[in-house]
Amino acid sequence: MKKNSSLGKFYLALVIFSLVGQVAWVVENMYLNVFIYKMFHATAEQISLMVAASAVTATVTTLLIGALSDKLGRRKVFICAGYILWGLSIFAFGLIRAELVNNLFFPTVAVGSAAMSLCITLTIVLDCVMTFFGSSANDAAFNAWLTDSTDETNRGAAEGINAMMPLMAILVVFGGFMGMDQSKEADWTLIFSIIGGVVTVLGIAGFFLIKENTVKIPENQNYFANIFYGFRPSVMKANKRLYVTLILLALFNISIQIFMPYLILYYTETLGLTDYVLIFAPAIILSAAFTAVYGRVYDKHGFKTAIFPVLGLLMAGYVVLFFVRNTALVFAGSLLLLCGFIGTGAIIGALIRDCTPKNKAGMFQGLRIVGQVLIPGVVGPAIGAAVLKNADTVTNTDGTTSFIPNENIFLAAFIAAIAAWLILIPLLKLLKKK
């Protein structure tokens, strides 16, 4: 940490902005899937399309805004303004209602498949708008600010806190809205209004909480050239460790994205766990605590020692969830999976920050999103949709049908994770040469 930084204020900003940002991403990554499934009977292919469109938007946005924040030497304004607009866009999802859309575009007929399909399309478009604001604020600016504000002595600890926030966000969202009826439009409107309002208020508070630690890049550097800085062969050659780590990140997240868009639906529709939050919440708390502590293993012992246990936990969780149906064993499998998921993400994230060239954090955030969001967001859900192509279906009250996710998503995720183990071989050789 820089000597003139306030440690307490830094960690306060880290915890609050990371948590609330991840709460907003829970809406995008998990709740919108449930929203269009419950309200508009979306198919696995439509869910996959939404995830992929958002992934492309996130990548392009992070490339543009990351380089711009480097050019201007400003992260704070992008974080704060982005969070404000991000919150407003979340609020707008509450306006997408089947009856309202039907009255606007199909006033002479009753609500039918045409209105439902249009609602799904509108949700996907608005998801891309929300992702633009969210990626500007969080993926590009906040993550670059975090890299600027830490160094090799505390990056694992800070990344451990940052990496546990997706789990805490899931706990906050699903625990806080556990009593909501996800088949009612009014309840979804309330959910989007509350989360959107919190994100917007935090954006305003950020002007007082965040300390700017960014070094402006020289004026003579071309902004558009800097957007593609990370794709230059000379840069790749000079930063081999970083690029192999990004490949590891992509393979790891492909495995995650195979099952993640369908995880809540698997709990509720396949296993019939109507009170799944009561099972999921303790697993989240325990795995979050584990990750917050485990990040220090990276600081003390390095990547090689830290990566193997958590990646092993992830694959053990896949195996357990593939075979079991018993509630207690589902809890055990979920705990293993979550510890492995967040722990592995924290260790890879810390290594990426260590390998990022100084004063160029913004330029490389787009590359990080390529490995974390774009490739996994396109490939992972597509594999999941293919695995579920012949899944069982259930008939809804309006005569339409919905797919039922099955355990094969965990088998596919396990197979995909094997590739992550293989890429560790060249990565560890590069790290040893340092």
Secondary structure, DSSP 8 states (H G I E B T S, - for coil): --TTS-HHHHHHHHHHHHHHHHHHHHIIIIIHHHHHHHHH---HHHHHHHHHHHHHHHHHHHHHHHHHHHHHT-SHHHHHHHHHHHHHHHHHGGG--HHHHHHHH-TTS-S-HHHHHHHHHHHHHHHHHHHHHHIIIIIIIIHHHHHHT--TTTHHHHHHHHHHHHHHHHHHHHHHTTTS-TT-HHHHHHHHHHHHHHHHHHHHHHHHH---------TTS-HHHHHTGGG-HHHHHHTHHHHHHHHHHHHHHHHHHHHGGGHHHIIIIIS--TTHHHHHHHHHHHHHHHHHHHHHHHHHH-HHHHHHHHHHHHHHHHHHHHH--SHHHHHHHHHHHHHHHHHHHHHHHHHHHHHS-TT-HHHHHHHHHIIIIIHHHHHHHHHHHHHTTT--EEE-TTS-EEE---THHHHHHHHHHHHHHHHHHHHHHHHHH-
